[in-house]
Amino acid sequence: MRIIFVSPDGSERSISVREGMSIMAVATSNGIDGIVGECGGNAMCATCHVYISDERLKSLSEEEDELLEGTAEGRTSESRLGCQVKLTGDLDGLRVRLPARQV
Protein backbone atom coordinates (compact mmCIF):
# COMPACT_ATOMS: atom_id res chain seq x y z
CA MET A 1 0.00 0.00 0.00
CA ARG A 2 1.03 3.62 -0.49
CA ILE A 3 0.70 6.91 1.37
CA ILE A 4 1.25 10.33 -0.21
CA PHE A 5 2.74 13.20 1.79
CA VAL A 6 1.99 16.68 0.46
CA SER A 7 4.36 19.46 1.57
CA PRO A 8 3.19 23.02 2.19
CA ASP A 9 4.72 24.02 -1.18
CA GLY A 10 2.54 21.43 -2.94
CA SER A 11 5.30 18.92 -3.71
CA GLU A 12 4.36 15.29 -3.14
CA ARG A 13 6.18 12.15 -2.05
CA SER A 14 4.61 8.71 -2.34
CA ILE A 15 5.90 6.01 0.02
CA SER A 16 5.22 2.29 0.12
CA VAL A 17 4.18 1.27 3.65
CA ARG A 18 3.28 -1.80 5.69
CA GLU A 19 -0.13 -2.07 7.25
CA GLY A 20 -0.25 -1.24 10.94
CA MET A 21 2.32 1.57 10.85
CA SER A 22 1.30 5.03 11.99
CA ILE A 23 1.61 8.05 9.73
CA MET A 24 4.19 9.46 12.16
CA ALA A 25 6.32 6.28 12.04
CA VAL A 26 6.25 6.25 8.23
CA ALA A 27 7.22 9.94 8.08
CA THR A 28 10.07 9.77 10.59
CA SER A 29 11.52 6.55 9.18
CA ASN A 30 11.49 8.02 5.65
CA GLY A 31 12.88 11.46 6.46
CA ILE A 32 9.71 13.40 5.72
CA ASP A 33 10.29 17.04 6.66
CA GLY A 34 7.43 18.46 8.68
CA ILE A 35 6.84 15.59 11.11
CA VAL A 36 8.82 15.81 14.35
CA GLY A 37 7.25 13.21 16.65
CA GLU A 38 9.07 14.41 19.77
CA CYS A 39 7.20 12.03 22.09
CA GLY A 40 7.85 8.99 19.89
CA GLY A 41 4.19 8.40 19.08
CA ASN A 42 2.76 8.44 22.59
CA ALA A 43 0.13 11.14 21.91
CA MET A 44 1.80 13.64 24.23
CA CYS A 45 3.30 16.42 22.09
CA ALA A 46 1.25 17.15 18.92
CA THR A 47 4.42 17.52 16.79
CA CYS A 48 3.04 15.01 14.28
CA HIS A 49 0.07 17.21 13.40
CA VAL A 50 -1.16 16.62 9.83
CA TYR A 51 -4.18 17.49 7.71
CA ILE A 52 -6.23 14.68 6.17
CA SER A 53 -9.46 15.03 4.25
CA ASP A 54 -10.58 11.44 3.90
CA GLU A 55 -13.86 9.86 4.96
CA ARG A 56 -12.17 6.49 5.47
CA LEU A 57 -10.54 7.61 8.74
CA LYS A 58 -11.91 6.61 12.12
CA SER A 59 -13.15 9.36 14.42
CA LEU A 60 -10.84 11.26 16.74
CA SER A 61 -10.34 9.91 20.23
CA GLU A 62 -10.96 12.32 23.11
CA GLU A 63 -7.22 12.36 23.85
CA GLU A 64 -6.32 13.20 20.24
CA ASP A 65 -8.99 15.91 20.12
CA GLU A 66 -7.57 17.57 23.25
CA LEU A 67 -3.96 17.46 22.00
CA LEU A 68 -4.91 19.05 18.68
CA GLU A 69 -5.82 22.20 20.61
CA GLY A 70 -2.09 22.79 21.17
CA THR A 71 -0.69 22.49 17.65
CA ALA A 72 1.84 25.02 16.36
CA GLU A 73 -0.01 25.40 13.06
CA GLY A 74 -3.72 26.19 13.06
CA ARG A 75 -6.14 23.37 13.73
CA THR A 76 -8.83 22.67 11.15
CA SER A 77 -11.58 20.09 10.75
CA GLU A 78 -8.97 18.00 8.84
CA SER A 79 -6.40 18.03 11.68
CA ARG A 80 -5.13 14.71 12.99
CA LEU A 81 -2.15 13.45 14.98
CA GLY A 82 -0.03 11.26 12.73
CA CYS A 83 0.85 8.97 15.64
CA GLN A 84 -2.82 8.14 16.15
CA VAL A 85 -3.64 7.19 12.55
CA LYS A 86 -2.73 3.56 11.91
CA LEU A 87 -2.51 2.61 8.26
CA THR A 88 -4.71 -0.23 7.08
CA GLY A 89 -5.31 -1.65 3.62
CA ASP A 90 -8.48 0.36 3.21
CA LEU A 91 -6.41 3.58 3.49
CA ASP A 92 -4.26 2.80 0.44
CA GLY A 93 -3.46 6.02 -1.42
CA LEU A 94 -4.14 8.23 1.62
CA ARG A 95 -3.07 11.86 1.04
CA VAL A 96 -1.54 13.55 4.08
CA ARG A 97 -0.93 17.30 3.97
CA LEU A 98 1.90 18.59 6.16
CA PRO A 99 1.64 21.85 8.13
CA ALA A 100 4.17 24.63 7.57
CA ARG A 101 5.50 24.17 11.12
CA GLN A 102 5.25 21.80 14.08
CA VAL A 103 6.98 23.72 16.88
RATA-V354844 format. One record per pair of residues at least 6 apart in sequence whose C-alpha atoms are under 8 Angstrom apart, sorted by the first residue. I is the first residue (numbers start at 1). J is the second residue. Records with the same first field share a line. If there is no record, write none. Layout:
# RATA-V354844
I: J + J
This chain:
# RATA-V354844
1: 16 + 17 + 18 + 19 + 89 + 92 + 93
2: 14 + 15 + 16 + 17 + 92 + 93 + 94
3: 14 + 15 + 16 + 17 + 92 + 93 + 94 + 95 + 96
4: 12 + 13 + 14 + 15 + 93 + 94 + 95 + 96
5: 12 + 13 + 14 + 95 + 96 + 97 + 98
6: 12 + 13 + 95 + 96 + 97 + 98
7: 34 + 97 + 98 + 99 + 100
8: 97 + 98 + 99 + 100
17: 26
18: 87
19: 86 + 87 + 88 + 89
20: 86 + 87 + 88
21: 86 + 87
22: 82 + 83 + 84 + 85 + 86 + 87
23: 82 + 83 + 84 + 85 + 86 + 87
24: 35 + 37 + 41 + 48 + 82 + 83
25: 41 + 83
27: 33 + 35
28: 35 + 36 + 37
34: 48 + 98 + 99 + 100 + 101 + 102
35: 47 + 48 + 49 + 98 + 102
36: 47 + 48 + 102
37: 45 + 46 + 47 + 48 + 83
38: 45 + 47
39: 45
41: 83 + 84
42: 83
43: 63 + 64 + 67 + 81 + 83 + 84
44: 67
45: 67
46: 67 + 68 + 70 + 71 + 81 + 102
47: 71 + 72 + 81 + 102 + 103
48: 81 + 82 + 83 + 102
49: 68 + 71 + 79 + 80 + 81 + 82 + 98 + 99 + 102
50: 78 + 79 + 80 + 81 + 82 + 96 + 97 + 98 + 99
51: 76 + 78 + 79 + 80 + 96 + 97 + 98 + 99
52: 78 + 79 + 80 + 95 + 96 + 97
53: 78 + 95
54: 94
56: 90 + 91
57: 85 + 91
60: 80
64: 80 + 81 + 84
68: 75 + 79 + 80 + 81
69: 75
71: 102 + 103
72: 101 + 102 + 103
73: 99 + 100 + 101 + 102
